[in-house]
Amino acid sequence: MESGNHNSQFSTLNSQLSEFDEIRPYEPEEMKQAFEDLLNDRQFNVIMKGFAPWLPKGIRNGLLWLAFKGVKTPLDFQKRFMKPIVKYIIRKHTDGCTFDDRALCNHNSQFSILNSQLRYTFVSNHRDIVLDSAFLDVKLVENGYPTTVEIGIGDNLLIYPWIKRLVRMNKAFTVRRGLSLRETLAASQLMSRYIHFAVTQKKENIWIAQREGRAKDSDDRTQEAVLKMLAMGGDLQELNIVPLTISYEYDPCDYLKAQEFQQKRDNPAFKKSRQDDLDNMKTGIFGYKGRVVYRTAAPINTWIDELKDLPKTDYYKVVAERMDQEIHRGYELFPCNYIALDELNGNTANAAHYIEADKQRFETYLAGQIAKITLDNKDEAFLRERILTMYANPLINKLAAV
């Protein structure tokens, strides 16, 4: 009888899953075929040849098959293939990445730790399109969480079939872009239903950015539209939403963001090319980040009931503002944040938080980043102000939140 119930539950789960076939990650039973398809993909083989041009294709693929042995689930794939790569990036391109899941109350005393046996939807500020979730995955595993996160990836980035296969093996679901208004609504509803299904039925964690695209000036704000999308598929409370703060000491893309600010200032119609997006991704992954800190707040379920009597017109706005307060309070501040704010204000109000050596280091860094910008009509004063603002805003927002 028990076996019959188990089979019935499995069958129900599979029939529910079929609704999401267009967007979901691979399931365990699909991994072997996905890997075979990847090895038979001509463009993927060209990429692999670049890593080991001296190895014949048959030997290369044989070694990959050997490495894949025992990989039965997307989580296995992440642990076997992705975790070593991400740990290498942390070792090579940061001064350490830490994860603090001890939520802080208003008096900065630790009052709770997330229950690693529950599943959460992490909603965070957005620093890097690739690494935000990749760093989180590694830290969750290292801190004893039984699984990582599923993430949404825009289909505009899935430019080749092998990329789509690879990200689906890596627990990514597809976010459809460039649709009409009506199609966007249907796609948002489907994605929201999938996120609810993933958390409540598949028992997966989710990571999602608080807004579409990164805040170029690091003034991180949660878009009401993101919360409304999450609510389309069911009650927000069943998602166990956790505000998550990502802090970089140095943002390797700061000069690219400053450059884009000037390009848009000089030409309001300016739009980034696909190559610009690829350059941003590459710089974000391989650029120097200094210290990186991930910090969670308490799940919003600990306070969201206080807002249940608000009119619908205000509800999502107030939830977003409260989440912003939690995210802003979670910033890890570094000497460069204090130096940047003093530079902008033309004073030394925050001098207690840095020494002369910190200031010299930041000035050298700033000059080096601005030197990388190659615009014909380069406005150095404007570019400097834009980068300083990026580093000052986390401090400004934390002071307001605390």
C-alpha positions as CSV (number, residue, x, y, z in Angstrom):
1,M,0.0,0.0,0.0
2,E,2.8,2.4,0.9
3,S,4.6,1.7,-2.3
4,G,1.4,2.4,-4.2
5,N,1.1,5.8,-2.5
6,H,4.7,6.6,-3.3
7,N,4.2,5.7,-7.0
8,S,1.0,7.7,-7.1
9,Q,2.9,10.8,-5.6
10,F,5.7,10.3,-8.2
11,S,3.2,10.1,-11.0
12,T,1.4,13.3,-9.8
13,L,4.7,15.2,-9.5
14,N,5.6,14.2,-13.0
15,S,2.3,15.2,-14.5
16,Q,2.6,18.6,-12.7
17,L,6.2,18.9,-14.0
18,S,5.1,18.6,-17.6
19,E,3.4,22.0,-17.4
20,F,6.9,23.5,-17.0
21,D,8.8,21.5,-19.7
22,E,9.4,24.6,-21.7
23,I,11.3,26.4,-18.9
24,R,12.4,24.0,-16.2
25,P,15.8,22.6,-15.4
26,Y,16.6,18.9,-16.2
27,E,15.2,16.3,-13.9
28,P,17.6,13.4,-12.8
29,E,16.3,10.9,-15.3
30,E,17.1,13.4,-18.2
31,M,20.7,14.1,-17.2
32,K,22.4,11.2,-19.0
33,Q,20.7,12.1,-22.3
34,A,21.5,15.8,-21.8
35,F,25.2,15.0,-21.3
36,E,25.3,12.8,-24.4
37,D,23.6,15.6,-26.4
38,L,26.2,18.0,-25.1
39,L,29.1,15.8,-26.1
40,N,27.6,15.5,-29.6
41,D,27.2,19.2,-30.0
42,R,29.7,20.6,-32.6
43,Q,30.0,24.0,-31.0
44,F,30.6,22.5,-27.6
45,N,33.3,20.4,-29.0
46,V,35.0,23.4,-30.5
47,I,35.0,25.0,-27.0
48,M,36.4,21.9,-25.4
49,K,39.1,21.6,-28.0
50,G,40.3,25.1,-27.0
51,F,40.9,23.8,-23.4
52,A,42.9,20.7,-24.6
53,P,43.8,21.1,-28.3
54,W,46.4,18.3,-28.1
55,L,43.8,15.6,-27.1
56,P,41.8,13.8,-29.8
57,K,38.0,14.4,-29.6
58,G,37.3,10.7,-28.6
59,I,39.8,10.8,-25.7
60,R,38.4,14.2,-24.6
61,N,34.9,13.0,-24.6
62,G,35.9,9.7,-22.9
63,L,37.5,11.7,-20.1
64,L,34.4,13.8,-19.7
65,W,32.3,10.6,-19.6
66,L,34.6,9.2,-16.9
67,A,34.2,12.5,-14.9
68,F,30.4,12.3,-15.3
69,K,30.2,8.8,-14.0
70,G,28.1,8.7,-10.8
71,V,26.4,12.1,-11.7
72,K,22.7,11.3,-11.5
73,T,21.2,14.7,-10.6
74,P,21.8,18.4,-11.3
75,L,23.0,18.8,-7.8
76,D,25.6,16.0,-8.4
77,F,26.6,17.9,-11.6
78,Q,27.1,21.1,-9.6
79,K,29.2,19.4,-6.9
80,R,31.3,17.5,-9.4
81,F,31.9,20.1,-12.1
82,M,30.8,23.6,-11.0
83,K,31.9,23.7,-7.4
84,P,35.6,23.3,-8.2
85,I,35.4,26.1,-10.8
86,V,33.6,28.5,-8.5
87,K,36.0,27.8,-5.6
88,Y,38.9,28.5,-8.0
89,I,37.3,31.9,-8.9
90,I,36.9,32.7,-5.2
91,R,40.6,31.7,-4.6
92,K,42.0,33.5,-7.6
93,H,39.8,36.6,-8.0
94,T,38.6,37.5,-4.4
95,D,40.2,38.0,-1.0
96,G,37.7,35.5,0.4
97,C,33.9,34.9,0.2
98,T,32.0,34.5,3.5
99,F,28.3,33.5,4.2
100,D,26.5,34.7,7.3
101,D,23.1,33.2,7.8
102,R,22.6,34.5,11.3
103,A,19.8,37.1,11.0
104,L,20.3,40.3,12.9
105,C,17.6,42.1,14.9
106,N,17.5,45.9,15.2
107,H,20.0,45.9,18.0
108,N,22.5,43.8,16.0
109,S,22.2,40.8,18.3
110,Q,22.0,37.4,16.6
111,F,18.5,36.0,17.1
112,S,18.1,33.2,14.5
113,I,19.8,31.0,12.1
114,L,18.0,29.8,8.9
115,N,16.8,26.2,9.2
116,S,19.0,24.4,6.7
117,Q,16.3,21.7,6.3
118,L,13.7,24.2,5.0
119,R,13.7,25.6,1.5
120,Y,13.9,29.3,0.8
121,T,13.5,31.8,-2.0
122,F,16.6,34.1,-1.7
123,V,15.9,37.6,-3.0
124,S,19.0,39.6,-3.2
125,N,20.6,42.7,-4.6
126,H,22.3,42.0,-7.9
127,R,26.1,42.3,-8.3
128,D,27.0,39.7,-11.0
129,I,24.9,37.9,-13.5
130,V,26.9,34.6,-13.2
131,L,28.4,34.7,-9.7
132,D,25.6,35.9,-7.5
133,S,24.0,32.5,-7.5
134,A,27.2,30.5,-8.1
135,F,28.9,31.8,-4.9
136,L,25.7,31.2,-3.0
137,D,25.5,27.6,-4.2
138,V,29.1,26.9,-2.9
139,K,28.4,28.6,0.4
140,L,25.1,26.7,1.0
141,V,26.9,23.4,0.4
142,E,29.8,24.4,2.7
143,N,27.4,25.5,5.4
144,G,25.6,22.2,5.6
145,Y,22.5,22.9,3.4
146,P,21.4,19.8,1.6
147,T,20.8,21.5,-1.7
148,T,21.7,24.6,-3.7
149,V,19.4,27.1,-5.6
150,E,17.6,27.0,-8.8
151,I,17.9,30.3,-10.8
152,G,16.2,32.1,-13.6
153,I,18.3,32.8,-16.7
154,G,17.1,35.1,-19.5
155,D,16.7,33.3,-22.8
156,N,18.6,36.2,-24.4
157,L,21.8,34.7,-22.9
158,L,21.1,31.2,-24.2
159,I,22.4,32.0,-27.7
160,Y,23.5,28.4,-28.5
161,P,21.8,25.0,-27.8
162,W,24.8,23.8,-25.8
163,I,24.6,26.8,-23.4
164,K,20.9,26.0,-22.8
165,R,21.7,22.4,-22.1
166,L,24.5,23.3,-19.8
167,V,22.5,25.8,-17.7
168,R,19.6,23.4,-17.5
169,M,22.0,20.7,-16.1
170,N,23.1,23.4,-13.6
171,K,19.6,23.9,-12.1
172,A,18.6,27.0,-14.2
173,F,15.1,27.7,-15.5
174,T,14.4,29.9,-18.4
175,V,13.1,33.5,-18.2
176,R,11.6,34.5,-21.5
177,R,12.5,38.0,-22.8
178,G,11.5,40.2,-25.6
179,L,7.8,39.2,-25.6
180,S,4.6,41.2,-26.2
181,L,2.7,42.5,-23.2
182,R,0.2,39.7,-23.3
183,E,3.0,37.0,-23.8
184,T,5.0,38.5,-20.9
185,L,2.0,38.2,-18.6
186,A,1.5,34.5,-19.5
187,A,5.3,33.8,-19.2
188,S,5.4,35.6,-15.8
189,Q,2.4,33.5,-14.6
190,L,4.1,30.3,-15.7
191,M,7.4,31.2,-14.1
192,S,5.7,32.1,-10.8
193,R,3.8,28.8,-10.8
194,Y,7.1,27.0,-11.4
195,I,8.8,28.8,-8.6
196,H,6.0,27.8,-6.2
197,F,6.1,24.3,-7.5
198,A,9.9,24.1,-7.1
199,V,9.9,25.3,-3.5
200,T,6.8,23.4,-2.2
201,Q,6.8,20.2,-4.3
202,K,10.4,19.6,-5.5
203,K,11.8,21.0,-2.3
204,E,14.3,23.2,-4.0
205,N,15.7,26.6,-3.0
206,I,15.4,29.5,-5.5
207,W,17.6,32.6,-6.0
208,I,16.2,35.6,-7.8
209,A,17.4,39.2,-8.1
210,Q,15.4,42.0,-6.4
211,R,15.1,43.7,-9.8
212,E,15.6,43.1,-13.5
213,G,19.2,44.0,-14.3
214,R,21.8,45.3,-11.9
215,A,21.5,48.7,-10.2
216,K,24.3,50.5,-12.0
217,D,24.9,53.0,-9.1
218,S,24.6,50.3,-6.4
219,D,21.4,52.0,-5.0
220,D,19.7,48.6,-4.5
221,R,15.9,48.7,-4.5
222,T,13.4,45.8,-4.7
223,Q,11.0,46.2,-7.7
224,E,7.4,45.7,-6.7
225,A,7.0,43.9,-10.1
226,V,9.3,41.1,-8.8
227,L,7.1,40.6,-5.8
228,K,3.9,40.7,-7.8
229,M,5.3,38.1,-10.2
230,L,6.2,35.8,-7.2
231,A,2.6,36.2,-5.9
232,M,1.0,35.2,-9.2
233,G,1.6,31.5,-8.5
234,G,0.4,31.5,-4.9
235,D,0.8,33.0,-1.4
236,L,4.2,34.7,-0.9
237,Q,4.5,33.1,2.5
238,E,4.8,29.6,1.1
239,L,8.0,30.7,-0.8
240,N,9.8,31.4,2.5
241,I,11.4,34.6,1.1
242,V,14.7,35.6,2.6
243,P,16.2,39.0,1.9
244,L,19.9,38.4,1.0
245,T,22.6,41.1,0.9
246,I,25.7,40.6,-1.4
247,S,28.6,43.0,-0.7
248,Y,31.7,43.4,-2.9
249,E,34.7,45.3,-1.6
250,Y,35.5,46.1,-5.3
251,D,33.1,45.8,-8.2
252,P,35.2,44.7,-11.3
253,C,32.5,46.1,-13.6
254,D,32.5,49.6,-12.0
255,Y,34.3,51.2,-14.9
256,L,32.1,49.6,-17.4
257,K,29.0,50.9,-15.6
258,A,30.5,54.4,-15.4
259,Q,31.3,54.2,-19.1
260,E,27.7,53.3,-19.8
261,F,26.5,56.2,-17.7
262,Q,28.5,58.6,-19.9
263,Q,27.4,56.9,-23.1
264,K,23.7,57.3,-22.1
265,R,24.3,60.9,-21.0
266,D,25.9,61.8,-24.3
267,N,23.4,59.7,-26.4
268,P,20.1,59.0,-24.7
269,A,19.3,56.3,-27.3
270,F,22.5,54.3,-26.5
271,K,21.9,50.6,-26.0
272,K,24.5,47.9,-25.0
273,S,25.4,45.4,-27.7
274,R,25.5,41.6,-27.1
275,Q,29.3,42.0,-27.1
276,D,29.0,44.5,-24.3
277,D,27.0,42.0,-22.3
278,L,29.6,39.3,-22.9
279,D,32.4,41.7,-21.9
280,N,30.5,42.5,-18.7
281,M,30.1,38.8,-17.9
282,K,33.8,38.1,-18.5
283,T,35.0,41.1,-16.4
284,G,32.6,40.2,-13.6
285,I,33.9,36.7,-13.4
286,F,37.6,37.2,-13.8
287,G,38.0,40.7,-12.3
288,Y,39.3,41.4,-8.8
289,K,36.5,41.7,-6.2
290,G,38.4,42.0,-2.9
291,R,36.4,40.7,0.0
292,V,32.9,39.3,-0.8
293,V,30.2,38.8,1.9
294,Y,26.8,37.2,1.7
295,R,24.4,38.0,4.6
296,T,20.8,36.8,5.1
297,A,18.1,38.6,7.0
298,A,15.3,36.8,8.8
299,P,12.6,35.3,6.4
300,I,9.9,37.9,5.6
301,N,7.4,35.4,7.1
302,T,8.6,36.6,10.5
303,W,6.9,40.0,9.8
304,I,4.7,39.9,6.8
305,D,1.5,39.2,8.8
306,E,1.8,42.7,10.2
307,L,1.0,44.0,6.8
308,K,-2.0,41.8,5.9
309,D,-4.6,44.6,6.5
310,L,-2.9,47.0,4.1
311,P,-4.9,47.8,0.9
312,K,-3.6,45.9,-2.1
313,T,-2.4,49.2,-3.7
314,D,0.1,49.7,-0.8
315,Y,0.9,46.1,0.1
316,Y,3.7,45.3,-2.4
317,K,5.2,48.8,-2.0
318,V,5.5,48.3,1.8
319,V,6.8,44.8,1.5
320,A,9.5,46.0,-1.0
321,E,10.5,48.9,1.3
322,R,10.8,46.6,4.3
323,M,12.9,44.1,2.3
324,D,15.1,47.0,1.1
325,Q,15.6,48.0,4.7
326,E,16.7,44.4,5.6
327,I,19.0,44.2,2.6
328,H,20.5,47.6,3.3
329,R,21.1,46.7,7.0
330,G,23.0,43.6,5.8
331,Y,25.7,45.4,3.8
332,E,29.3,44.7,4.8
333,L,31.1,48.0,4.7
334,F,34.7,48.4,3.7
335,P,37.1,51.4,3.9
336,C,36.4,52.3,0.3
337,N,32.7,52.9,1.0
338,Y,33.6,55.5,3.7
339,I,36.3,57.1,1.6
340,A,34.0,57.4,-1.4
341,L,31.3,59.2,0.6
342,D,33.9,61.6,2.1
343,E,35.3,62.3,-1.4
344,L,31.8,63.1,-2.7
345,N,30.9,65.3,0.2
346,G,34.4,67.0,0.3
347,N,34.9,66.3,4.0
348,T,36.4,63.7,6.4
349,A,33.3,62.9,8.4
350,N,34.0,59.2,8.1
351,A,37.8,59.3,8.6
352,A,37.5,57.1,11.8
353,H,36.7,54.2,9.4
354,Y,39.9,54.3,7.3
355,I,43.6,55.1,7.5
356,E,45.8,56.9,5.0
357,A,47.0,53.6,3.5
358,D,43.4,52.7,2.7
359,K,42.9,56.0,1.0
360,Q,46.0,55.6,-1.1
361,R,45.0,52.1,-2.1
362,F,41.5,53.2,-3.2
363,E,42.9,56.2,-5.1
364,T,45.3,53.9,-7.0
365,Y,42.5,51.5,-7.7
366,L,40.2,54.3,-8.9
367,A,42.8,55.7,-11.3
368,G,43.4,52.3,-12.7
369,Q,39.7,51.6,-13.3
370,I,39.2,55.0,-15.0
371,A,42.3,54.4,-17.2
372,K,40.5,51.3,-18.6
373,I,37.7,53.5,-20.1
374,T,38.5,54.3,-23.8
375,L,35.7,56.7,-24.8
376,D,36.7,59.3,-27.4
377,N,35.2,62.2,-25.4
378,K,36.1,60.8,-22.0
379,D,34.8,62.9,-19.1
380,E,37.1,62.0,-16.3
381,A,35.4,64.1,-13.6
382,F,32.0,62.7,-14.5
383,L,33.3,59.1,-14.6
384,R,35.0,59.5,-11.2
385,E,31.8,60.9,-9.6
386,R,29.8,58.0,-11.0
387,I,32.2,55.4,-9.6
388,L,32.5,57.2,-6.2
389,T,28.6,57.1,-6.0
390,M,28.6,53.4,-6.6
391,Y,30.8,52.9,-3.6
392,A,29.1,55.5,-1.4
393,N,25.5,54.3,-1.9
394,P,25.7,51.1,0.2
395,L,27.0,53.2,3.2
396,I,24.3,55.9,2.6
397,N,21.6,53.2,2.5
398,K,22.9,51.3,5.5
399,L,23.0,54.5,7.6
400,A,19.4,55.3,6.6
401,A,18.3,51.7,7.4
402,V,20.0,51.4,10.7
